[in-house]
Amino acid sequence: MCEENQTQVTQIHILGFQSLSKYKTLLFLLLTLSYICILVGNLLIIFLVTTIDHLKIPMFLFLKHLSIADVLLTTSVIPMMLDIMLVEEGILSLWGCVMQLYVFGIFGFIQCLLIAIMSYDRYLAICHPLHYSSLMSPDLCLRLVIGSWLVDSVETSSELIIVIQCKFCGLNHINHFFCDFGPVMELATSGTYILIIQDYTFAILGIFFPFAFIIISYFCIFLAILKISSTNGRRKAFSTCSSHLTTVCAYYGTLIAVYMTPSDESSSNINKYRSLLYLVVTPLMNPIIYSLRNNEIKRAIQKIRSQIFTNGCRR
């Protein structure tokens, strides 16, 4: 229970982009267009990997789940963000805010695990090409994907259990456009110490360890590429992991920009805008990276276009 001079929080007021009210129409249009592109691009990848036979290989299976996470992550935040821009303030129930935090955590952390698995796949493809098919079997792919979702769900659910035990009294507004972990915890008046320790632990397990694994994998990949004698061979080997490496840089670059900067008041306000990189730019980049730089995706798109054209001509 709250103290006598405090009111228990039942609703969270999300301030959104009040400092950019002059540009809200332009920002609304840009974010709407970006969200449409995110949906179209990632749903296209999901559709292609599901339906085109030559894309049913480990790398694209992992990419499919990464696209699913991108769609669900952005859908949990961007529609509400657009609504806040129109009315200049959003109101969520406390439980609604906690559930958004929970969904954001699940679909955010799973990307770290999937990107790490994709680096392992590239490591096997380049460093052990002769044994790749036997090492990265369909059975192992399925276990890796299911295991990643289970680990992610358990971690995020255990954090949710601690969050719902916290007390929220007094202040009920956050200077953000969605219920992110930091702004929500600033409103909590009890139980935050355990939650912060738990959050740091999960950040190490769910972000740092996968990132370290990716660095080690690419160190081994680069050593293997340097041992290739021909220039064409090195170029071909590097091209097989260039798309994934670009995704790694974009994803972890935005994470570092948002969550590993000093947490004073001014930087917290800046991080609100930096979060747009994580929520909009990265999910928008992934389909572009893989559609422009991957020959298999290009062939799949051309195949779908030719099928549509052929069916249209028959009619």
C-alpha positions in Angstrom: 0.0 0.0 0.0 1.0 3.6 -0.6 1.7 6.1 2.2 -1.2 8.4 3.3 0.2 11.4 1.3 0.6 9.4 -1.9 -1.8 8.1 -4.5 -1.5 4.7 -5.9 -0.8 4.8 -9.6 -3.5 3.1 -11.8 -2.8 4.9 -15.0 0.4 5.9 -16.8 0.6 9.2 -18.8 3.0 8.9 -21.7 4.2 12.3 -22.7 5.5 11.3 -26.2 7.0 14.0 -28.4 5.6 17.2 -26.9 8.8 19.1 -27.6 8.4 18.3 -31.3 4.7 19.4 -31.5 5.5 21.8 -34.4 6.7 18.9 -36.5 4.2 16.3 -35.4 2.5 16.1 -38.9 5.8 15.5 -40.6 7.0 13.0 -38.0 3.6 11.2 -38.1 3.8 10.8 -41.8 7.5 9.6 -41.7 6.8 7.1 -39.0 3.6 5.8 -40.7 5.5 5.3 -43.9 8.4 3.6 -42.1 6.0 1.3 -40.2 4.3 0.3 -43.5 7.7 -0.4 -45.0 8.7 -2.5 -42.0 5.5 -4.6 -42.2 5.7 -5.0 -46.0 9.5 -5.8 -46.0 9.5 -8.3 -43.1 6.2 -10.0 -44.0 7.6 -10.4 -47.5 10.7 -12.2 -46.1 8.5 -14.4 -43.9 6.3 -15.3 -46.9 9.3 -16.0 -49.2 11.1 -18.2 -46.7 7.9 -20.1 -45.9 6.9 -20.7 -49.5 10.1 -20.8 -51.7 11.9 -24.1 -51.5 15.5 -22.9 -52.1 15.1 -20.5 -49.1 14.3 -23.3 -46.7 17.9 -23.4 -45.3 19.2 -22.6 -41.8 20.2 -19.0 -42.5 16.8 -18.0 -43.9 15.0 -19.9 -41.2 16.7 -17.8 -38.6 16.1 -14.7 -40.7 12.4 -15.5 -40.8 12.2 -15.6 -37.0 14.2 -12.3 -36.8 11.6 -10.8 -39.2 8.7 -12.1 -37.0 10.4 -10.5 -34.0 10.8 -7.2 -35.9 7.1 -7.2 -36.9 5.8 -8.0 -33.4 8.3 -5.6 -31.7 7.3 -2.6 -33.8 3.6 -3.4 -33.7 3.7 -3.4 -29.9 5.0 0.2 -29.9 4.6 2.2 -33.2 0.7 2.2 -33.5 0.4 3.6 -30.0 3.2 6.0 -30.7 1.3 7.4 -33.7 -1.8 7.8 -31.6 0.1 9.7 -29.0 1.3 12.1 -31.7 -2.2 12.9 -32.7 -3.5 13.6 -29.2 -0.1 14.8 -27.8 -0.3 12.4 -24.8 -1.1 8.8 -24.2 -2.8 7.1 -21.3 -2.3 3.4 -20.4 -3.4 1.5 -17.4 -0.6 0.4 -15.2 -1.2 -3.2 -16.2 -1.3 -2.2 -19.9 2.1 -0.4 -19.4 3.6 -3.5 -17.7 2.3 -5.8 -20.5 3.8 -3.5 -23.1 7.1 -3.6 -21.2 6.9 -7.4 -21.1 6.1 -7.8 -24.9 8.9 -5.3 -25.7 11.3 -7.4 -23.6 10.4 -10.7 -25.3 10.7 -9.4 -28.9 13.7 -7.3 -28.2 15.9 -9.8 -26.4 15.0 -12.7 -28.8 16.8 -10.7 -31.6 20.1 -10.9 -29.6 19.8 -14.7 -29.5 18.8 -15.1 -33.1 21.6 -12.9 -34.4 24.1 -14.9 -32.3 22.7 -18.1 -33.8 23.0 -16.7 -37.3 26.7 -15.9 -36.6 27.2 -19.5 -35.6 25.6 -20.6 -38.8 28.0 -18.3 -40.8 30.9 -19.7 -38.8 30.0 -23.3 -39.8 29.4 -22.3 -43.4 32.8 -20.7 -43.8 35.1 -22.5 -41.4 33.6 -26.0 -41.9 32.0 -26.0 -45.3 32.4 -29.7 -46.0 30.6 -30.7 -42.8 28.1 -27.8 -42.8 25.1 -29.9 -43.8 25.7 -32.5 -41.1 26.5 -30.0 -38.4 23.7 -27.5 -39.1 20.9 -30.1 -39.5 17.2 -29.2 -39.7 16.8 -30.8 -36.3 19.5 -28.6 -34.8 18.0 -25.5 -36.4 14.6 -26.2 -34.9 16.1 -26.8 -31.5 18.1 -23.6 -31.6 15.0 -21.5 -32.6 12.7 -23.1 -30.0 15.4 -23.0 -27.4 16.0 -19.2 -28.0 12.3 -18.4 -27.7 12.0 -20.5 -24.5 15.1 -18.9 -22.9 13.9 -15.5 -23.8 10.4 -16.1 -22.5 11.6 -17.5 -19.2 14.0 -14.5 -18.6 11.4 -11.9 -19.5 8.6 -13.7 -17.5 10.8 -13.9 -14.4 11.5 -10.1 -14.7 7.7 -9.5 -15.1 7.1 -11.3 -11.8 9.3 -8.8 -10.0 7.8 -5.8 -11.8 4.3 -6.6 -10.8 5.4 -6.8 -7.1 6.7 -3.2 -7.2 4.7 -0.4 -5.8 3.9 2.6 -7.9 2.8 5.6 -5.9 2.8 9.4 -6.6 4.1 10.3 -10.1 2.4 8.7 -13.0 3.9 10.2 -16.2 6.9 9.1 -18.2 8.9 11.3 -20.7 8.9 8.7 -23.4 6.6 7.4 -26.2 6.2 3.8 -24.8 6.7 1.9 -21.6 10.5 1.3 -21.6 12.2 -0.3 -18.7 14.1 2.7 -17.4 11.3 5.3 -17.4 8.8 2.8 -15.8 11.3 1.9 -13.0 11.7 5.6 -12.2 8.0 5.6 -11.2 8.4 2.6 -8.9 8.7 3.4 -5.2 9.7 -0.1 -3.9 11.3 -3.3 -5.1 13.5 -1.6 -7.6 16.9 -2.8 -6.2 16.2 -6.5 -6.9 14.8 -5.6 -10.3 17.8 -3.6 -11.3 20.2 -6.4 -10.2 18.0 -8.9 -12.2 17.9 -6.6 -15.2 21.7 -6.2 -15.2 22.1 -10.0 -14.9 19.8 -10.6 -17.8 21.5 -7.9 -19.8 24.8 -9.8 -19.4 23.2 -13.1 -20.3 20.9 -11.9 -23.0 23.0 -9.2 -24.6 26.7 -9.2 -23.6 27.2 -13.0 -23.9 25.6 -13.2 -27.4 27.6 -10.2 -28.5 30.8 -11.8 -27.2 29.9 -15.0 -29.0 29.3 -13.1 -32.3 32.7 -11.4 -31.9 34.5 -14.7 -31.4 32.6 -16.3 -34.3 33.6 -13.5 -36.7 37.2 -13.5 -35.4 37.4 -17.2 -36.5 35.6 -16.4 -39.8 38.1 -13.6 -40.7 41.0 -15.9 -39.9 39.5 -18.6 -42.1 38.9 -16.0 -44.9 42.5 -14.8 -44.7 43.7 -18.4 -45.2 41.9 -18.6 -48.6 44.6 -18.1 -51.3 42.5 -16.6 -54.1 41.0 -13.1 -54.1 37.8 -14.3 -55.6 37.5 -17.0 -53.0 38.0 -14.5 -50.2 35.5 -12.1 -51.7 32.9 -14.9 -52.1 33.4 -16.1 -48.5 33.0 -12.6 -47.1 29.9 -12.0 -49.2 28.2 -14.9 -47.5 28.3 -13.1 -44.1 28.3 -9.5 -45.2 24.5 -9.1 -44.8 24.5 -10.6 -41.3 27.5 -8.5 -40.3 25.7 -5.4 -41.4 22.7 -6.5 -39.3 25.0 -7.0 -36.3 26.5 -3.6 -36.6 23.1 -1.9 -37.0 21.4 -3.8 -34.1 24.2 -3.6 -31.5 25.1 0.0 -32.6 21.6 1.2 -31.7 21.6 -0.8 -28.4 24.9 0.7 -27.3 23.7 4.2 -28.3 20.4 3.9 -26.3 21.3 1.8 -23.3 25.0 2.2 -22.6 25.1 6.0 -22.3 25.1 8.0 -19.0 21.6 8.1 -17.4 21.3 11.7 -16.3 18.1 13.7 -17.1 19.3 15.2 -20.4 20.6 11.9 -21.8 17.3 10.2 -20.8 15.5 12.8 -22.9 17.9 12.2 -25.8 17.5 8.4 -25.4 13.8 8.8 -26.2 14.8 9.9 -29.7 17.6 7.4 -29.9 15.1 4.6 -29.3 13.6 5.4 -32.7 16.8 3.9 -34.2 16.1 0.6 -32.4 12.4 0.5 -33.0 12.2 1.9 -36.6 15.6 2.0 -38.3 16.9 -1.5 -37.5 13.6 -3.3 -38.4 13.4 -1.2 -41.6 17.1 -2.0 -42.5 16.9 -5.8 -42.2 14.7 -6.5 -45.2 16.6 -3.9 -47.2 20.0 -5.5 -46.3 18.9 -9.0 -47.2 16.9 -8.1 -50.3 19.6 -6.0 -51.8 22.6 -8.0 -50.9 21.4 -11.5 -51.1 21.1 -13.3 -54.4 18.7 -16.0 -53.0 16.2 -13.4 -51.9 16.5 -11.6 -55.2 15.8 -14.9 -57.1 12.8 -15.6 -54.8 11.3 -12.2 -55.5 11.9 -12.6 -59.2 10.2 -16.0 -59.1 7.2 -14.6 -57.3 7.0 -11.7 -59.8 7.1 -14.0 -62.7 4.4 -16.2 -61.2 2.2 -13.2 -60.7 2.9 -12.0 -64.2 2.1 -15.4 -65.7 -1.1 -15.8 -63.8 -2.1 -12.3 -64.8 -1.5 -13.0 -68.5 -3.5 -16.2 -68.3 -6.5 -14.3 -67.1 
